[in-house]
Amino acid sequence: MLKIGNLDIEGHPLLLAPMEDLTDPPFRYICKHYGADLMYTEFISSDGLIRHGSKSLKKLELFDYERPIGIQLYGHLIEPMVEATRMAEKSAPDLIDINFGCPVRKIARRGAGAGMLRDIPLMVEMTKTIVDTTDLPVTVKTRLGWEDANKNIVEVALKLQDVGIKALTIHGRTGAQLYKGEADWTLIGEVKNHPDIEIPIIGNGDITGPEIASKCFRDYGVNGIMIGRATVGRPWIFRDISHFLKTGEILPPPDLAEKLKIARLHFKKSIEWKGEPRGVLEMRRHFSNYFKGLPDFKETRLRLVTSMDVSQIEDILDFIEDKYSGFA
């Protein structure tokens, strides 16, 4: 069970991780269809918001079908983060999440995202100020520490709990690790099972299917699991995990007809939401993953991810349907 403020999610909650240029409203629509229990916006720059950048402002648009949903903010200075929080409140999200976990160099080197793990006093001060600014529940997403020599997540978790956050998501890598190596869930479990930890702990990292998700719930006792990269091209992972947790049964993968149906719907919503050419460009990574495993697909895939013409892409999807009809 996951309780964040007035938000209660029963069972074994599965969360969609915030990912730049991926977890937009079209993709969130698809993930909600497949059973994501809690979703987040793409992470939003506090500097971009307070400067009224069009891309940042558009990320604040939420829809009732997405609920519960959190807005995730990042920044390296307190005042812009406070102002951004006030702006985000106007979209009436279910919670505000602070990104202390993004390891991307251009963000972390400024001291934002995972870079904040190099300045714990500032991290705590910023978090407290935001908690005191808003009536919404405030949560945090972070990592085990900045580097292997300083995996201080237990200390960090206790300090953040003390200033009033309502839940903590921990990615099982350090900031310096980026996405290399394997996620270390043992420290996530250590935080969750610490006698002084009272807030919900959500685990994140290397959740690629039902069996590993089940193991992480069972072995580490987390209140929820957040899934990121494994959802790209596989939004049905939420359905697969949920079904396994309830029944112990592995569902067969979706057939080509289902994948095409979802890809077409996703593409349609991407164009409606972002227009051309951005809606086309940001579908490329999804398209590339939706049809993984089709034989002799290289040439078709290349056409699919290089075309900028909506009608041509729709024709390519029709071609895939005709050529691979009956392919599971």
KEFIZA-750811 format. One record per residue (C-alpha): chain; x, y, z; residue number from 0; residue in one letter. Coordinates in steps of 0.5 Angstrom, whole numbers. Example, Ala and Ser with C-alpha at 12.3 -4.5 7.8 and 13.67 -1.06 7.14 Angstrom:
! residues 2
<r kette="A" east="25" north="-9" up="16" nr="0" rest="A"/>
<r kette="A" east="27" north="-2" up="14" nr="1" rest="S"/>
***
This chain:
! residues 328
<r kette="A" east="0" north="0" up="0" nr="0" rest="M"/>
<r kette="A" east="2" north="7" up="-2" nr="1" rest="L"/>
<r kette="A" east="0" north="13" up="2" nr="2" rest="K"/>
<r kette="A" east="2" north="20" up="0" nr="3" rest="I"/>
<r kette="A" east="-2" north="25" up="4" nr="4" rest="G"/>
<r kette="A" east="-9" north="24" up="2" nr="5" rest="N"/>
<r kette="A" east="-7" north="19" up="-3" nr="6" rest="L"/>
<r kette="A" east="-8" north="12" up="-2" nr="7" rest="D"/>
<r kette="A" east="-6" north="7" up="-7" nr="8" rest="I"/>
<r kette="A" east="-8" north="-1" up="-5" nr="9" rest="E"/>
<r kette="A" east="-4" north="-7" up="-6" nr="10" rest="G"/>
<r kette="A" east="3" north="-6" up="-10" nr="11" rest="H"/>
<r kette="A" east="3" north="0" up="-13" nr="12" rest="P"/>
<r kette="A" east="7" north="1" up="-20" nr="13" rest="L"/>
<r kette="A" east="9" north="8" up="-22" nr="14" rest="L"/>
<r kette="A" east="11" north="11" up="-28" nr="15" rest="L"/>
<r kette="A" east="18" north="15" up="-27" nr="16" rest="A"/>
<r kette="A" east="18" north="22" up="-30" nr="17" rest="P"/>
<r kette="A" east="23" north="22" up="-36" nr="18" rest="M"/>
<r kette="A" east="24" north="28" up="-41" nr="19" rest="E"/>
<r kette="A" east="21" north="28" up="-48" nr="20" rest="D"/>
<r kette="A" east="18" north="21" up="-46" nr="21" rest="L"/>
<r kette="A" east="13" north="22" up="-40" nr="22" rest="T"/>
<r kette="A" east="8" north="27" up="-44" nr="23" rest="D"/>
<r kette="A" east="1" north="27" up="-44" nr="24" rest="P"/>
<r kette="A" east="0" north="22" up="-50" nr="25" rest="P"/>
<r kette="A" east="5" north="17" up="-47" nr="26" rest="F"/>
<r kette="A" east="2" north="18" up="-40" nr="27" rest="R"/>
<r kette="A" east="-5" north="16" up="-43" nr="28" rest="Y"/>
<r kette="A" east="-2" north="9" up="-46" nr="29" rest="I"/>
<r kette="A" east="1" north="8" up="-39" nr="30" rest="C"/>
<r kette="A" east="-5" north="9" up="-35" nr="31" rest="K"/>
<r kette="A" east="-9" north="5" up="-40" nr="32" rest="H"/>
<r kette="A" east="-5" north="-1" up="-38" nr="33" rest="Y"/>
<r kette="A" east="-5" north="0" up="-31" nr="34" rest="G"/>
<r kette="A" east="0" north="5" up="-28" nr="35" rest="A"/>
<r kette="A" east="-2" north="7" up="-21" nr="36" rest="D"/>
<r kette="A" east="1" north="14" up="-20" nr="37" rest="L"/>
<r kette="A" east="5" north="18" up="-26" nr="38" rest="M"/>
<r kette="A" east="9" north="24" up="-26" nr="39" rest="Y"/>
<r kette="A" east="10" north="30" up="-31" nr="40" rest="T"/>
<r kette="A" east="17" north="30" up="-35" nr="41" rest="E"/>
<r kette="A" east="21" north="34" up="-30" nr="42" rest="F"/>
<r kette="A" east="21" north="41" up="-31" nr="43" rest="I"/>
<r kette="A" east="26" north="46" up="-30" nr="44" rest="S"/>
<r kette="A" east="25" north="51" up="-25" nr="45" rest="S"/>
<r kette="A" east="29" north="56" up="-29" nr="46" rest="D"/>
<r kette="A" east="25" north="55" up="-35" nr="47" rest="G"/>
<r kette="A" east="18" north="56" up="-31" nr="48" rest="L"/>
<r kette="A" east="19" north="62" up="-28" nr="49" rest="I"/>
<r kette="A" east="22" north="65" up="-35" nr="50" rest="R"/>
<r kette="A" east="15" north="63" up="-38" nr="51" rest="H"/>
<r kette="A" east="19" north="58" up="-43" nr="52" rest="G"/>
<r kette="A" east="13" north="55" up="-47" nr="53" rest="S"/>
<r kette="A" east="16" north="48" up="-47" nr="54" rest="K"/>
<r kette="A" east="16" north="48" up="-39" nr="55" rest="S"/>
<r kette="A" east="9" north="52" up="-39" nr="56" rest="L"/>
<r kette="A" east="6" north="46" up="-43" nr="57" rest="K"/>
<r kette="A" east="9" north="41" up="-38" nr="58" rest="K"/>
<r kette="A" east="4" north="44" up="-33" nr="59" rest="L"/>
<r kette="A" east="-2" north="42" up="-37" nr="60" rest="E"/>
<r kette="A" east="-6" north="36" up="-33" nr="61" rest="L"/>
<r kette="A" east="-12" north="32" up="-35" nr="62" rest="F"/>
<r kette="A" east="-17" north="28" up="-30" nr="63" rest="D"/>
<r kette="A" east="-16" north="21" up="-33" nr="64" rest="Y"/>
<r kette="A" east="-8" north="22" up="-31" nr="65" rest="E"/>
<r kette="A" east="-10" north="22" up="-24" nr="66" rest="R"/>
<r kette="A" east="-7" north="21" up="-19" nr="67" rest="P"/>
<r kette="A" east="-1" north="25" up="-22" nr="68" rest="I"/>
<r kette="A" east="5" north="29" up="-19" nr="69" rest="G"/>
<r kette="A" east="9" north="35" up="-22" nr="70" rest="I"/>
<r kette="A" east="16" north="34" up="-22" nr="71" rest="Q"/>
<r kette="A" east="21" north="40" up="-21" nr="72" rest="L"/>
<r kette="A" east="28" north="41" up="-21" nr="73" rest="Y"/>
<r kette="A" east="33" north="47" up="-20" nr="74" rest="G"/>
<r kette="A" east="39" north="49" up="-16" nr="75" rest="H"/>
<r kette="A" east="37" north="55" up="-13" nr="76" rest="L"/>
<r kette="A" east="32" north="55" up="-7" nr="77" rest="I"/>
<r kette="A" east="28" north="62" up="-9" nr="78" rest="E"/>
<r kette="A" east="27" north="59" up="-17" nr="79" rest="P"/>
<r kette="A" east="24" north="53" up="-14" nr="80" rest="M"/>
<r kette="A" east="19" north="56" up="-9" nr="81" rest="V"/>
<r kette="A" east="17" north="60" up="-15" nr="82" rest="E"/>
<r kette="A" east="16" north="54" up="-19" nr="83" rest="A"/>
<r kette="A" east="12" north="51" up="-14" nr="84" rest="T"/>
<r kette="A" east="7" north="56" up="-13" nr="85" rest="R"/>
<r kette="A" east="6" north="56" up="-21" nr="86" rest="M"/>
<r kette="A" east="6" north="48" up="-21" nr="87" rest="A"/>
<r kette="A" east="0" north="49" up="-15" nr="88" rest="E"/>
<r kette="A" east="-4" north="52" up="-20" nr="89" rest="K"/>
<r kette="A" east="-5" north="46" up="-24" nr="90" rest="S"/>
<r kette="A" east="-8" north="42" up="-18" nr="91" rest="A"/>
<r kette="A" east="-3" north="36" up="-18" nr="92" rest="P"/>
<r kette="A" east="-4" north="31" up="-13" nr="93" rest="D"/>
<r kette="A" east="3" north="32" up="-11" nr="94" rest="L"/>
<r kette="A" east="10" north="36" up="-12" nr="95" rest="I"/>
<r kette="A" east="16" north="32" up="-13" nr="96" rest="D"/>
<r kette="A" east="23" north="34" up="-13" nr="97" rest="I"/>
<r kette="A" east="28" north="31" up="-17" nr="98" rest="N"/>
<r kette="A" east="35" north="30" up="-14" nr="99" rest="F"/>
<r kette="A" east="36" north="24" up="-18" nr="100" rest="G"/>
<r kette="A" east="37" north="26" up="-25" nr="101" rest="C"/>
<r kette="A" east="45" north="25" up="-27" nr="102" rest="P"/>
<r kette="A" east="45" north="28" up="-34" nr="103" rest="V"/>
<r kette="A" east="51" north="32" up="-34" nr="104" rest="R"/>
<r kette="A" east="48" north="39" up="-36" nr="105" rest="K"/>
<r kette="A" east="44" north="38" up="-30" nr="106" rest="I"/>
<r kette="A" east="48" north="35" up="-25" nr="107" rest="A"/>
<r kette="A" east="54" north="40" up="-26" nr="108" rest="R"/>
<r kette="A" east="50" north="46" up="-24" nr="109" rest="R"/>
<r kette="A" east="48" north="43" up="-18" nr="110" rest="G"/>
<r kette="A" east="41" north="41" up="-20" nr="111" rest="A"/>
<r kette="A" east="38" north="34" up="-20" nr="112" rest="G"/>
<r kette="A" east="43" north="28" up="-17" nr="113" rest="A"/>
<r kette="A" east="48" north="34" up="-17" nr="114" rest="G"/>
<r kette="A" east="45" north="36" up="-11" nr="115" rest="M"/>
<r kette="A" east="47" north="30" up="-7" nr="116" rest="L"/>
<r kette="A" east="54" north="34" up="-7" nr="117" rest="R"/>
<r kette="A" east="51" north="39" up="-2" nr="118" rest="D"/>
<r kette="A" east="46" north="35" up="3" nr="119" rest="I"/>
<r kette="A" east="45" north="42" up="7" nr="120" rest="P"/>
<r kette="A" east="42" north="45" up="1" nr="121" rest="L"/>
<r kette="A" east="38" north="39" up="-1" nr="122" rest="M"/>
<r kette="A" east="35" north="39" up="6" nr="123" rest="V"/>
<r kette="A" east="34" north="47" up="6" nr="124" rest="E"/>
<r kette="A" east="31" north="47" up="-1" nr="125" rest="M"/>
<r kette="A" east="26" north="41" up="1" nr="126" rest="T"/>
<r kette="A" east="24" north="44" up="7" nr="127" rest="K"/>
<r kette="A" east="23" north="51" up="4" nr="128" rest="T"/>
<r kette="A" east="18" north="48" up="-1" nr="129" rest="I"/>
<r kette="A" east="15" north="44" up="4" nr="130" rest="V"/>
<r kette="A" east="13" north="50" up="8" nr="131" rest="D"/>
<r kette="A" east="11" north="53" up="1" nr="132" rest="T"/>
<r kette="A" east="5" north="49" up="-1" nr="133" rest="T"/>
<r kette="A" east="0" north="45" up="2" nr="134" rest="D"/>
<r kette="A" east="1" north="39" up="-3" nr="135" rest="L"/>
<r kette="A" east="4" north="33" up="-1" nr="136" rest="P"/>
<r kette="A" east="12" north="34" up="-3" nr="137" rest="V"/>
<r kette="A" east="16" north="28" up="-5" nr="138" rest="T"/>
<r kette="A" east="23" north="27" up="-7" nr="139" rest="V"/>
<r kette="A" east="26" north="22" up="-12" nr="140" rest="K"/>
<r kette="A" east="34" north="21" up="-11" nr="141" rest="T"/>
<r kette="A" east="40" north="16" up="-11" nr="142" rest="R"/>
<r kette="A" east="44" north="12" up="-7" nr="143" rest="L"/>
<r kette="A" east="49" north="18" up="-6" nr="144" rest="G"/>
<r kette="A" east="53" north="22" up="-11" nr="145" rest="W"/>
<r kette="A" east="59" north="17" up="-12" nr="146" rest="E"/>
<r kette="A" east="61" north="10" up="-9" nr="147" rest="D"/>
<r kette="A" east="65" north="13" up="-4" nr="148" rest="A"/>
<r kette="A" east="59" north="16" up="-1" nr="149" rest="N"/>
<r kette="A" east="53" north="12" up="-1" nr="150" rest="K"/>
<r kette="A" east="49" north="17" up="4" nr="151" rest="N"/>
<r kette="A" east="42" north="15" up="3" nr="152" rest="I"/>
<r kette="A" east="40" north="13" up="10" nr="153" rest="V"/>
<r kette="A" east="42" north="19" up="13" nr="154" rest="E"/>
<r kette="A" east="39" north="23" up="7" nr="155" rest="V"/>
<r kette="A" east="33" north="20" up="8" nr="156" rest="A"/>
<r kette="A" east="32" north="21" up="15" nr="157" rest="L"/>
<r kette="A" east="34" north="29" up="14" nr="158" rest="K"/>
<r kette="A" east="29" north="29" up="8" nr="159" rest="L"/>
<r kette="A" east="23" north="26" up="13" nr="160" rest="Q"/>
<r kette="A" east="25" north="30" up="18" nr="161" rest="D"/>
<r kette="A" east="23" north="37" up="14" nr="162" rest="V"/>
<r kette="A" east="17" north="34" up="12" nr="163" rest="G"/>
<r kette="A" east="17" north="30" up="5" nr="164" rest="I"/>
<r kette="A" east="11" north="25" up="5" nr="165" rest="K"/>
<r kette="A" east="15" north="20" up="1" nr="166" rest="A"/>
<r kette="A" east="22" north="18" up="-2" nr="167" rest="L"/>
<r kette="A" east="23" north="15" up="-9" nr="168" rest="T"/>
<r kette="A" east="30" north="12" up="-9" nr="169" rest="I"/>
<r kette="A" east="34" north="10" up="-15" nr="170" rest="H"/>
<r kette="A" east="39" north="4" up="-14" nr="171" rest="G"/>
<r kette="A" east="45" north="8" up="-17" nr="172" rest="R"/>
<r kette="A" east="49" north="13" up="-15" nr="173" rest="T"/>
<r kette="A" east="49" north="20" up="-19" nr="174" rest="G"/>
<r kette="A" east="56" north="19" up="-22" nr="175" rest="A"/>
<r kette="A" east="54" north="12" up="-24" nr="176" rest="Q"/>
<r kette="A" east="49" north="15" up="-29" nr="177" rest="L"/>
<r kette="A" east="45" north="8" up="-32" nr="178" rest="Y"/>
<r kette="A" east="51" north="4" up="-32" nr="179" rest="K"/>
<r kette="A" east="52" north="-3" up="-28" nr="180" rest="G"/>
<r kette="A" east="46" north="-6" up="-24" nr="181" rest="E"/>
<r kette="A" east="42" north="-2" up="-19" nr="182" rest="A"/>
<r kette="A" east="43" north="-4" up="-12" nr="183" rest="D"/>
<r kette="A" east="37" north="-5" up="-8" nr="184" rest="W"/>
<r kette="A" east="40" north="-7" up="-2" nr="185" rest="T"/>
<r kette="A" east="41" north="0" up="0" nr="186" rest="L"/>
<r kette="A" east="34" north="1" up="-2" nr="187" rest="I"/>
<r kette="A" east="31" north="-4" up="3" nr="188" rest="G"/>
<r kette="A" east="36" north="-2" up="8" nr="189" rest="E"/>
<r kette="A" east="32" north="5" up="8" nr="190" rest="V"/>
<r kette="A" east="25" north="2" up="8" nr="191" rest="K"/>
<r kette="A" east="27" north="-2" up="14" nr="192" rest="N"/>
<r kette="A" east="30" north="3" up="18" nr="193" rest="H"/>
<r kette="A" east="27" north="3" up="25" nr="194" rest="P"/>
<r kette="A" east="26" north="11" up="24" nr="195" rest="D"/>
<r kette="A" east="23" north="11" up="17" nr="196" rest="I"/>
<r kette="A" east="16" north="12" up="17" nr="197" rest="E"/>
<r kette="A" east="15" north="15" up="10" nr="198" rest="I"/>
<r kette="A" east="13" north="11" up="4" nr="199" rest="P"/>
<r kette="A" east="19" north="8" up="0" nr="200" rest="I"/>
<r kette="A" east="19" north="7" up="-7" nr="201" rest="I"/>
<r kette="A" east="24" north="3" up="-11" nr="202" rest="G"/>
<r kette="A" east="27" north="5" up="-18" nr="203" rest="N"/>
<r kette="A" east="32" north="2" up="-22" nr="204" rest="G"/>
<r kette="A" east="32" north="-4" up="-27" nr="205" rest="D"/>
<r kette="A" east="25" north="-7" up="-26" nr="206" rest="I"/>
<r kette="A" east="24" north="-10" up="-33" nr="207" rest="T"/>
<r kette="A" east="19" north="-15" up="-32" nr="208" rest="G"/>
<r kette="A" east="14" north="-19" up="-27" nr="209" rest="P"/>
<r kette="A" east="19" north="-23" up="-23" nr="210" rest="E"/>
<r kette="A" east="24" north="-18" up="-22" nr="211" rest="I"/>
<r kette="A" east="18" north="-13" up="-19" nr="212" rest="A"/>
<r kette="A" east="15" north="-19" up="-15" nr="213" rest="S"/>
<r kette="A" east="22" north="-20" up="-12" nr="214" rest="K"/>
<r kette="A" east="23" north="-13" up="-10" nr="215" rest="C"/>
<r kette="A" east="17" north="-12" up="-7" nr="216" rest="F"/>
<r kette="A" east="18" north="-19" up="-3" nr="217" rest="R"/>
<r kette="A" east="25" north="-18" up="-1" nr="218" rest="D"/>
<r kette="A" east="26" north="-11" up="0" nr="219" rest="Y"/>
<r kette="A" east="19" north="-9" up="3" nr="220" rest="G"/>
<r kette="A" east="18" north="-2" up="-1" nr="221" rest="V"/>
<r kette="A" east="11" north="1" up="-1" nr="222" rest="N"/>
<r kette="A" east="11" north="2" up="-9" nr="223" rest="G"/>
<r kette="A" east="16" north="1" up="-15" nr="224" rest="I"/>
<r kette="A" east="17" north="6" up="-20" nr="225" rest="M"/>
<r kette="A" east="19" north="4" up="-27" nr="226" rest="I"/>
<r kette="A" east="22" north="8" up="-33" nr="227" rest="G"/>
<r kette="A" east="26" north="6" up="-39" nr="228" rest="R"/>
<r kette="A" east="23" north="-1" up="-39" nr="229" rest="A"/>
<r kette="A" east="16" north="2" up="-40" nr="230" rest="T"/>
<r kette="A" east="19" north="5" up="-47" nr="231" rest="V"/>
<r kette="A" east="16" north="1" up="-53" nr="232" rest="G"/>
<r kette="A" east="13" north="-4" up="-47" nr="233" rest="R"/>
<r kette="A" east="7" north="0" up="-43" nr="234" rest="P"/>
<r kette="A" east="4" north="-6" up="-42" nr="235" rest="W"/>
<r kette="A" east="9" north="-8" up="-37" nr="236" rest="I"/>
<r kette="A" east="4" north="-5" up="-32" nr="237" rest="F"/>
<r kette="A" east="-1" north="-10" up="-34" nr="238" rest="R"/>
<r kette="A" east="4" north="-16" up="-34" nr="239" rest="D"/>
<r kette="A" east="7" north="-14" up="-27" nr="240" rest="I"/>
<r kette="A" east="0" north="-13" up="-24" nr="241" rest="S"/>
<r kette="A" east="-3" north="-19" up="-27" nr="242" rest="H"/>
<r kette="A" east="3" north="-23" up="-24" nr="243" rest="F"/>
<r kette="A" east="3" north="-20" up="-17" nr="244" rest="L"/>
<r kette="A" east="-4" north="-22" up="-17" nr="245" rest="K"/>
<r kette="A" east="-4" north="-29" up="-20" nr="246" rest="T"/>
<r kette="A" east="3" north="-32" up="-21" nr="247" rest="G"/>
<r kette="A" east="2" north="-32" up="-28" nr="248" rest="E"/>
<r kette="A" east="6" north="-29" up="-34" nr="249" rest="I"/>
<r kette="A" east="2" north="-26" up="-39" nr="250" rest="L"/>
<r kette="A" east="4" north="-28" up="-46" nr="251" rest="P"/>
<r kette="A" east="7" north="-22" up="-50" nr="252" rest="P"/>
<r kette="A" east="2" north="-17" up="-54" nr="253" rest="P"/>
<r kette="A" east="1" north="-20" up="-61" nr="254" rest="D"/>
<r kette="A" east="2" north="-15" up="-67" nr="255" rest="L"/>
<r kette="A" east="-5" north="-13" up="-68" nr="256" rest="A"/>
<r kette="A" east="-5" north="-10" up="-60" nr="257" rest="E"/>
<r kette="A" east="2" north="-7" up="-61" nr="258" rest="K"/>
<r kette="A" east="0" north="-3" up="-68" nr="259" rest="L"/>
<r kette="A" east="-7" north="-1" up="-64" nr="260" rest="K"/>
<r kette="A" east="-3" north="2" up="-59" nr="261" rest="I"/>
<r kette="A" east="3" north="5" up="-63" nr="262" rest="A"/>
<r kette="A" east="-3" north="8" up="-68" nr="263" rest="R"/>
<r kette="A" east="-6" north="11" up="-62" nr="264" rest="L"/>
<r kette="A" east="0" north="14" up="-59" nr="265" rest="H"/>
<r kette="A" east="2" north="17" up="-65" nr="266" rest="F"/>
<r kette="A" east="-5" north="20" up="-66" nr="267" rest="K"/>
<r kette="A" east="-4" north="23" up="-59" nr="268" rest="K"/>
<r kette="A" east="3" north="25" up="-60" nr="269" rest="S"/>
<r kette="A" east="1" north="29" up="-67" nr="270" rest="I"/>
<r kette="A" east="-5" north="32" up="-63" nr="271" rest="E"/>
<r kette="A" east="-1" north="34" up="-57" nr="272" rest="W"/>
<r kette="A" east="5" north="37" up="-60" nr="273" rest="K"/>
<r kette="A" east="4" north="38" up="-67" nr="274" rest="G"/>
<r kette="A" east="9" north="37" up="-73" nr="275" rest="E"/>
<r kette="A" east="15" north="36" up="-73" nr="276" rest="P"/>
<r kette="A" east="16" north="35" up="-66" nr="277" rest="R"/>
<r kette="A" east="10" north="30" up="-65" nr="278" rest="G"/>
<r kette="A" east="14" north="26" up="-70" nr="279" rest="V"/>
<r kette="A" east="21" north="27" up="-68" nr="280" rest="L"/>
<r kette="A" east="19" north="25" up="-61" nr="281" rest="E"/>
<r kette="A" east="15" north="18" up="-63" nr="282" rest="M"/>
<r kette="A" east="21" north="15" up="-66" nr="283" rest="R"/>
<r kette="A" east="24" north="12" up="-60" nr="284" rest="R"/>
<r kette="A" east="17" north="9" up="-58" nr="285" rest="H"/>
<r kette="A" east="16" north="7" up="-65" nr="286" rest="F"/>
<r kette="A" east="23" north="3" up="-65" nr="287" rest="S"/>
<r kette="A" east="22" north="0" up="-59" nr="288" rest="N"/>
<r kette="A" east="14" north="-2" up="-60" nr="289" rest="Y"/>
<r kette="A" east="16" north="-7" up="-66" nr="290" rest="F"/>
<r kette="A" east="23" north="-10" up="-63" nr="291" rest="K"/>
<r kette="A" east="23" north="-17" up="-65" nr="292" rest="G"/>
<r kette="A" east="20" north="-17" up="-72" nr="293" rest="L"/>
<r kette="A" east="24" north="-21" up="-77" nr="294" rest="P"/>
<r kette="A" east="28" north="-17" up="-83" nr="295" rest="D"/>
<r kette="A" east="25" north="-11" up="-80" nr="296" rest="F"/>
<r kette="A" east="32" north="-6" up="-80" nr="297" rest="K"/>
<r kette="A" east="30" north="-3" up="-87" nr="298" rest="E"/>
<r kette="A" east="22" north="-2" up="-85" nr="299" rest="T"/>
<r kette="A" east="25" north="1" up="-78" nr="300" rest="R"/>
<r kette="A" east="29" north="6" up="-81" nr="301" rest="L"/>
<r kette="A" east="24" north="8" up="-86" nr="302" rest="R"/>
<r kette="A" east="19" north="9" up="-80" nr="303" rest="L"/>
<r kette="A" east="24" north="13" up="-75" nr="304" rest="V"/>
<r kette="A" east="27" north="17" up="-81" nr="305" rest="T"/>
<r kette="A" east="20" north="20" up="-84" nr="306" rest="S"/>
<r kette="A" east="18" north="26" up="-82" nr="307" rest="M"/>
<r kette="A" east="11" north="26" up="-86" nr="308" rest="D"/>
<r kette="A" east="5" north="23" up="-82" nr="309" rest="V"/>
<r kette="A" east="1" north="20" up="-88" nr="310" rest="S"/>
<r kette="A" east="8" north="16" up="-90" nr="311" rest="Q"/>
<r kette="A" east="9" north="14" up="-83" nr="312" rest="I"/>
<r kette="A" east="1" north="11" up="-83" nr="313" rest="E"/>
<r kette="A" east="3" north="8" up="-89" nr="314" rest="D"/>
<r kette="A" east="9" north="4" up="-86" nr="315" rest="I"/>
<r kette="A" east="5" north="2" up="-80" nr="316" rest="L"/>
<r kette="A" east="0" north="-1" up="-85" nr="317" rest="D"/>
<r kette="A" east="5" north="-4" up="-89" nr="318" rest="F"/>
<r kette="A" east="8" north="-7" up="-82" nr="319" rest="I"/>
<r kette="A" east="1" north="-10" up="-81" nr="320" rest="E"/>
<r kette="A" east="0" north="-13" up="-88" nr="321" rest="D"/>
<r kette="A" east="7" north="-16" up="-88" nr="322" rest="K"/>
<r kette="A" east="7" north="-19" up="-81" nr="323" rest="Y"/>
<r kette="A" east="0" north="-21" up="-80" nr="324" rest="S"/>
<r kette="A" east="-1" north="-26" up="-75" nr="325" rest="G"/>
<r kette="A" east="6" north="-25" up="-72" nr="326" rest="F"/>
<r kette="A" east="6" north="-26" up="-65" nr="327" rest="A"/>
***
